[in-house]
């Protein structure tokens, strides 16, 4: 990993200038050579939009760091500018998978790349997940050894295999022999799902002990920690839900899935070019005369022969369209199985987060119940205290009456003070007992 990190670091400015001066010298015709599969014609001067990319070749699995501007990338991958904005690290866009004519634009968490039939272009970053993506993609390309065979056939692929599909050429239709773009997309999906699942597992490890502590001790600190935890959970759930919805939307649209089969479209274009080239060769002859396969003039050919040629042409076109539709159906099934596998993984992660959210909601309900119980106990205690205060206030009324400035015969009796206290206490006890019986009868408090 350290060696790959040092190898993928962008070159220093001085060395980059020397390399550009040494490698990109004009030829005798005045044109700059095309080296390493990099569109050096689109390189701008320093400070004019150059961006560092990591390029992984489909045939060899080798990676290199290139510096190109966005207009070169747009011409190279046939992408509009709005698709490149999805990969810009300065903007925060939700997870997106877009299938275009010649490329697949992938924006899944840290993995932001452009996948074509020949290469993968990632924004150069020192993030560990980006480096792991490059390492894993290289490992799968080199272990499988399919990329060399797929890329080396060129326009003769259709002629050599005839009506057989890609799986028949290797004697199997196993999804292990997926085209390059599906392999790169699979590694991107695996990296994104692994990253989100790791974050969900980390959140679970942190959440459950904290919630258990909160149920045993309700404090301001614990409540603040749970609030932050819930905010992280909501944000992570939104990201996981977006990835899940993107995969589900892609699975529901057969047209988008068929559009993502870049290698098949490239093979068809190569076959068309090869067929056109063979047709041109058939029209020519070494001595400059008309060849046998040259088309017959419509004037000299009889109507029956022209009608027969037209019928054969229509039959061939129908056969080619049926064969291409069958091939597209098989390719859609392969991609759909691939997406279903990672849909299950991301759905499992979403279920974990949903379970954690439900546990947090249950904890909040339990805490609210506890707080309500404490509040009810305080209300009951306040009711008892108010009743006791009313009873004690009776003594204050009696004392206020006997404290007035007037003379009565009761003041002359030595035992009068004792009888007043006894009668007042018994009356207060009877009143207090009556209140308690009323509270119990009304079930206002458990007694």
N, C-alpha and C positions, 0 to 999 in steps of 0.2 A: 504493500500500500504506500509506503514511504517513497519507494522508487518511482511508482506511477505518479505520485503527487509532485515529485521533483521534475518528472518528465513532462507533465501537463502544465507546469507553470509557464505563464507567458514570457517570451524572451525579453531581455532588457532592451531599452531603446537603442543603445549604441550598437549592440550586436545585431539587433533587428535591421538597422540601417545598413550595416556591413553585409548582412545576408542578402538584403534586397538588392544592394549594388552588385554583389558577386553572382547572385543566381539569376536575376532577371535582366540580363544584358540583351539588348536587341540583336536579332540575327541579321544575316546579310540582306534580307528583304525588308528590314526595318520594323518587323513585328516582334513582339515579346513572346517567348515560348510559353506553352501551357505545361506546367510541371505539377506533379503530385496530385492531380485532380482538383487543384485549387484555381478558382477563377481569378488570377492575378490581374487581369485587365480591369476588374472592378475595384481594385484597391485604391483608396484615396490617400491623400497626403495625411500626415499626422495632424490630429485635431479636427478632422472633418468627418466624424461619425464612424471610425474604425472600431470594431468590437471583436474581442477574442472569442473564438469558438473551438470546441473540441470535436474533431472529425473522426469518426470510426468507420473504416472501410468495410463494406459488406463482403468482399471477396477474400481478403486476408485477415480481417479482424484487427488490423493495426490502427493505432490512434495517433493523432498529431494535432498540434495547436496551430490554428490559422487565424489570420486577422483580415476580416472583410467588412465592408459596410453593408447596410441593410438593402441598398438597391441591388448589389450583387447577389445577395441572398434571394431577393425577390425574383430576379431573372433566373437564377440557378434552379430554384425550386418552384417557379411559377406560382408565387403566392402574392396576394394583395397586401397592402401595408397594414390593414387592420388585423391580419393574422399575426404579423410580427409584433404588434403591440401586446398581444397576449403573452409573449415571451419576455417582454421588457421587465427587468427586475425593479424598475422605478415605479411601476404600477402594480396594484394588487387586484388581480382578476381571479374569479373562482375557477375551480378545476374544469378543464375543457378538453375534449378530444374532437378534432375536426378532420374530416377526410376531404382532401382536395384532389385535383386532377393528377398531380405528380408528387404529392407529399401528404404526410399526416402530421398535423400540428398537435403536439401533446403538451398540456400544461397541467401536471399532476403534482401538487405540493412543490418539493424542491426540484423535481425533474421537469425541465422545460427544454424541449428538443423538437427538431424537425426530422422526420423519418422519410426517406425516399427509398426507391428500389435499390440504390447503390451505396447509400451511406446514411449515417446519423450525425446530425449537427446539434451539439449541446452548447449552451452558453457556458463559457469557461468559468468555473467556480471551484473553490477549495472546500466546498461542503462535502462531508463524508459520504452522504447518500449519492451525490453526483459521481464521486470517484468509485463507489461500489457499483453503481450502474454501469460505468465503463468497464470495470473489471469483470463483472458478471456477463455482460454482453460479449466481450472478447472471449471469455472462457467457453461460452456456449457455441460461438461461431467456430472456434478452433477444435472443440471436442466433436461437434457434429460433423464438420467437414462438408457441409452441404453448400455453403456459400460459394466455394470455388467452382463447384459443378454448375450451380445455378447461374452464376455470372459469366462463366467462360463459354457457354453454348452460343450466345449471340444469335444472329439471324438464322443459323442452321438448326436451331433447336426443334422447330416445327417440322422441318424436313426429315430429321433423324428419328424422331419418336412417332411421327405419323399421327394417328388418331389417339394415341395413348396420352393420358394425363400425367401430371408430375409424379403422382404416387406410383403409377405403373412403371415409370422409368426406373424406380428403385425397388420395384417388386413388392411394395407395400403402400397402403393408403393411411398409414398411421399419422395422427396429427403431430408426431415428433418431427416430421419433415415439413415443417411450416416454412413459408417463404420468409425472406429476411425481415420485411416490415412487420410481420406478425410476431417474429421473435423479439424484435426491438420493442414493440408495443407490449408484449408480455412482460419483458423485464421492467418496463416503466410501470406497468400496473402492479407488478409484484413489489417494486420498491415503494410505491405510494401506499399500497395496502399494508406492507410491513411497517412503514413509518407511522401510519395512523393507528395500527393495532398496538404498536409499542407505546405510543402516547396514551392510548386508552388503558393499557395494562398499568402504566406508571400512575395514571390518575386513580385507578382502582386501589392500588397499593397505598396511596396517600389518603384516599377518601374514607375507607371503611374504619380504620382506627380513629380518625378524627371525628367521624360521626358517632362512634361508640363513646368517645370521650365527652362529646357534647351532650349526649343523653344522660350521662352520669353527673356532669357538672356544667350547668348553664352559666356561661360567663361572657362578658363582652369580647374578650380575646378569642374565645372559641367560635362565637358567632361571626366575628370578622373573618376568621380563617375559612369558615364554611361558606361565607358569601363569596370570597375570592375563588374558592374551589368550584362553586356553582357557576360563576362567570366563565371559568376555563372550560367547564363541562359543556356549557351552552355553545361556546365558540367551536370546540372540537366536534360537537354533534352536528353543527351546521356544515363544517367542512366535510365530515364523513357522509352526511346526507347528500351533499352536492356531488361527490364522487359516485355515490350509489345511483343518484338520479341520472348522471351523465352516462353511466354504463347501461342503465335500464333503457334510457332513451335511444342509445345506439343500438341496442338489441331489438328494439321495436321497429326500427326503420331498416328494411332490407336494402333500400337504395343507398343509404350511407355506408352500410357494411360492404356492399359490392363496390362502392367507390374507393374503398380503402385497399383493395387488392391491387397494389401498384405493380408488382412483378408480373402479374398476368397481363395487365394493360401494356406494360413495356414489351412483353413477349409478343403480343399481338401487333404492336407497332413495328417491331423488328421483323415479324413475319410479313407484314404488308410491304415494308421496304425491300425485303428479300424477294418477295414475289414480283414487285415492280421492277427490280433489277433484272430478274430472270426474264421478264417479259421484254425489257429493252434489249437484252442480249439476243432473244429469239428473233427480234425484228432486224437484227443486223446480220451481215455475212462478211466473210473475210475478203471477198473480191468486190464488194460494193453492190452486188446484185440483190434482188429480193430473195429472202430465205423461204423455206418451206412453211415456217410457222407464221409468216407475215399475214396480216389480215387481207381478205379478199375484198375487192372493191364492190360496193353495193350495186353498182350498175351491172357488173358482169355476173354476179352471183344470182342464182334463181331464187324466187320467193320461198320455195320449200326449204332450201338450205338456211336462209336467214331466219325463217320461223323455227327451224330445229335448233340453231345456235341460241336464239333467244330463250327457247324452252330450257335448254341445258343450263344457260346462265342463271335463269330463275331458280332452277332446282339446286344448283350449287350454292347460291346465296341463301336459300332456305335451309340447306343442310348446315352451312356455316353458322347461321344464326341459331339453329337448334343446338348445335354443339357448344356454342359460346354460352347459351342460356343454361344448359346442363352444367357446364364448368362453373358458371357464376353461382348456381345453386349449391354445388359442392363447396365452393369457397366460402359462401355465406354460412354454411353449416359448420365449417371448421372454425371460422371466426366467432360464430355464435357460441360454440362449445367453449372456446377460449374465454369469451366474455362471461359466460355463465359461471365458470370456475371462480373467477375473481369477484363476480357479483355475490356469490355465496360467502366469500371471505369478508368482503366489505359489509355485507349484511350481518354477518356474525359480529363484527366490530360495532356496528350500529346497535345491535341487540345488547351488547355489553354496556354501552353508554346509556341506553334506554333503561336497563335494569338499575344502573347506578343512579340515574335521575329519579326513578321510582323509589329507590332506597332513601334518597335525600328527601323526597316529598313525604315519605312515611315518617322519617325522623322529624321533619318540620311539624307534621300533624301530631306526633307524639309529644313534642315540646310544647305545642299549643295546648294540648290536653293537660299537660302538667301545669302550665301557667294558668289555665282556667281553673284547675283544681286548687292551686294555691290562692288564686283570687277569690274563689268561693269560701275557702277556709278563713281568709281575712274578713270577708263580709260577715260570716257567722260569728267570728270573734268580735267584730265591731257591733253586731246586734246584741250579743251578750253583754258587752261593755256598756252599751247604751241603756239596756234594761237595768243593770246594776247601778248605773248613775242615776236613773229615775228613782230607784228604791232609796238610795242614799239621800237623794234630794228631799225625801219625806222628813228625815231628821232635821234638815235645814229649815223646813217649813215650821215644824213644831218648835224648834229653838227660836225662830223669828217671832212666833206668837207669844211665847212666854218671855221673850226679851223686851216686850213693849213696856212703856212706863205707865202701868196702872196697878192697882192693888186689888187682889182677890183673896178670899179665905183659903184657897188651895196653897198659897205661899206660906201659910202659917203651919201646915202639916209637915212633920219631919219625913214621912214616907212618901210624900207626893212625887218627889223627883224620881224615886225608884219605880213607882207605878207608871209614870209617863214613859220612862225608857223601855220598860217591859212591853207595854201596850204598843208603842211605836215600832219596836223591833219585830214583834209578832205580826203586826200589820204589814211591814215591809217584806217579811219572809213569805207571807201568804200571797202578796202581790207578785213577788218574783217567781214563786212556784206556779202561779197562774199563767204568767208569760211563758214559762218553759213548757207547760202543758199545751199551750196554744201553738208554740213553735213545732212541737212534736206532732200535734194533731194535723197541722198544715204541712208537715214534712219540709219545713224550712231548713232544718238542720238535723243531722243524725244524733239522737240522744238515747 
